[in-house]
Amino acid sequence: MIRTTVLTMARRVSLVLGLPAVLFAVWWFATAGSTDFYVPPLSTILQKFGEVWTGERLLSDVLPSLLRLTAGYLLAVVIGVGLGLVVGMSRVARDVLEPVLELFRAIPPPVLVPVIMLFAGIGDTMKVLVIVSGCMWPVLLNTVEGVRAVDEVLSDTCRSYGITGTSRLRHLVLRSASPQIVTGMRQALSIGIILMVISEMFAASNGLGFTIVQFQRSFAIPEMWSGVLLLGLLGFLLSLLFRFAENRVMAWYQGLRRAQRNT
């Protein structure tokens, strides 16, 4: 039993890390001995990575970026789920809000950066709002679809047993819509990382986006590549963290799907 568990875990780790390891190997050998100023060897980039992204820069650039991402992402989830429940459960709200939502959804979030700067200034509030403006939509739209897809039989059963109001919302609507809500949250996370970087390229004084642009403008190319590599690693780690949390929270749903496949 223990051996089987170890082999299963080893197989999962190899599947997760196999392709990144191959890509790093290809990058290493493809750039080894490179004399191109704009494409330095991976060994040089890794050396600069250790020099740049340790100690003081973790507190001055990486931590502020992660805090902005966390604040914007969580706020987008709250707004997206809340508004999605209203739109999904009320036909009147859907008819009134859908044209406006479609209008704003079609506007690329980076275009809103100058507009948001006019109202929110150039501080952290602007950067958080930029992240919210993009992360909200996947959560909102997936929540609406999840709410509208609630099983009518279960809905009628709740009505028959007098389960209404908050109890119905918690035990039926949210539970039924949670798989699609989580899907929207997963999509929003990758969008949030992109918008975090974009927002820090406008009138910023710290953060990963700001620092990478400063390296590029000063022609510190290996340092710039090390920042790009750090962003990739952060995205990978955040994805793993989200998957771990999803497996814990949605264990009941994954167990249900396995049971349905086995029947």
N, C-alpha and C positions, 0 to 999 in steps of 0.2 A: 504493500500500500504506500509506504513512504517512498520507495523507489519510483513508483508510478507517478506520484505527486512531483518528485524532483525532476523526472524526465519531462513532465508536462510543463513545469515552470521553465525549464531550460529551453524547451521548444518555443514557448511564447517569447522568451527574451531574445532568442536567436531571430525570430520573425520580426520583432520590433527593431532590433539593432542591426540586423543583417544588411539591409539596403544602405542605411547611413554609413556603415563601415566600408562597404564597397565604394560608395561615392567619395568618401574621404581618401580611400586608397587611390582611386582614379585621379582625384585632384592632386594628391601628393606627387604621383609619378608624372602627371601631365605638366606640372609646373616646376618640377625639380630642375635646377640649373637655369631657370628662366632669367633672362636679362631684360625682359620687357618691364619698363618702369611702372606701367599700369596693372600688370599681372605678376606680382612678386611670387616667389615660391611659397608654398603652404608652410614650410618650416619657418620662414621669416614671419609670416602672419601669426603663427602660433607663439613665436617668441615675443612679438609685440603684444599679443593677447595677454600673456602673463605679466608683462610690464605695465600695460595700460589699465586693464580691468581688474585690478586688485587694490585693496586698501582704500584710499581716499575717494577714488572714482565710484566705488560701490555705493558710498553714501551720498556723493554729490550729484551723480547722474543716474545710476541704475535704480536706486531706491525711490527717488522722486517719480521716475517713469512708471515703476510698478504701482506706486500709490495712486497716481492719476488713472492708470488703467483699471485698477481695482474699483476706485470710486465711480468712474464712468460706466464700467461694466455692471456693477451692482445696481446703480441708479437706472440703467437701461433695462435691466431685468425686471425691476419693480414696476417701472412705467409700462413696459411691454406686456407683462402678465396682467397687470391691473386693467389697462385699456383693452387688451385682448379679451378678457372676460366680459367686459361691458359690451363690446362690439359683437362677440360671439353669442351672447345670451339674449341680446335685445335686437329684434329686427328693426325697430325704429332707429336705434342708435347706429346700426349698420347702414341703413339707408341715408342717414344724415351725415355720418362721418366718412363713409367709404370714398366719395369723390375727393374729399380733402386729403385723406390718407394716401390715396393713389397719386395725388399731385406732389405731395412732399416726398413720397417714396421714390419718385422718379428723379429727384434732384440728388446728384452725387454729393456725399458729405464733404469732400474736400472743397467743393465750390462754396460751401456755407462758412468756411473759415473766416474770410474777410467780413462777412455779415455778422457772425458771432462776435468777432473782435470789436465791432462797433458798439455792441450792447454790453459785453462782458469784459472788455479790456483785453490785456495781453497776459494776464496772470494765469494761475492754475485753473480758475473757474472756466476760462475760455477753452482750455485743453480738455477738461472734463466734459464740457458740453459738446465739443466736437466728437468725442468718443461716444457719448450718448446718442448723438444725431445719427450715427451709423449703426450702432449695436442694437438700437431699439427695434428696428424693422424686422429682422429675422425672428426675434422673440415674439413680437406682436402678431405677425402673420401666422406663425406656427401655432400660437395660442388660439387665435380665432378659428383656425381649421380644426384644432383639437377639440375645442368646445362644440363646434357645430357637428362633429362626428360622434358625439356621445350616443351610446346605444339607446334607442327609443324604448326598448323593453325594460332596460334598467331604469330609465327615467320614469316610465309608467309604474314600475314597482315601487320606487321611492315615493311617488305621489300617492299610491295606494296605502302605503304604510305611514303616511303623514310626515315623511322626511322632507322638510322644506328649509328655506333660508340658508343659514350658515352651514348647517349640517349637510344639506344637499350639495352646497358649493364645495365643501371640504372633502366629503367622502365619495361623491359621484363625479362632479364636474372636473375638479382638479385632478383627481386620481385617473379619470379616463383620458384627460388631455395631457397628462404629465409626460408621456413618451414624446409627443410632438413639441412640448415646451422645452424639454431637454435638448431635442434636436436643434431648435432655434437658438438655445443658449450656446451650444457647441459651435454653430455657425457664427454667432456674434463674437465669440472669443477671438477667432482669427481676424475678423474685421476690426475688433478693438485694438489689436496689436498694430495693425497697419495705420489706423487713425491716431494712435498714440505717437507714432513716429512722425506722421505728417503734421500733427498739431505742434510738435516741438521744433519743427523747422520754420515756424512763423514767430518772430519776436520772442524767442525764448532765451534764457540764460543758462539753462542746464537741461539734462535729460539725454537719452540715447540719440534721438533724432538730431538735436542741436549739436552734440559732440561729433557725430559722424559727418555732418555737413561742415563743421569747423575743420576736421581733418582733411576733407576733400578740398576745401578752399585753400588750405595751407599746403597742399600737395603732400600730405603725410599719408601716402597710399596704403602702406602696410597697416597702419593704425586704423584707417578707414575700413579696410577689409576685416580687421579684427572686430570692429563694431558690428558689421554685417553678420559675421559669424556668431557673435554674441546674441544678436536678435534671433537668429535661427535656433540657437540652443534654448533661448528663453521660450520661444514658441513651442518647441518640442517638449520641454519640461512642463509647461502649462497645459499642453494637450494631455500628457500622461497624468498630471494631477487631476484634470477634469474627468478623464476616463476612470480614474480610481474612485472619485466621488460619485460618478454616475453609477458605477457598479455597486456601490454601497446603497445609494438611494433607490435605484431602480432594480434591486435584486428580485423583488416580487414579480416585476414584469418580465425580466429575463428568465426566471424560473417558469413562468406561465408559457412563454414562447417555447422553451425546451420541452415542456410537457405536451404542448400542442404538436410539436414536430415528432415526438415519440409515439403519439397515438395514431 
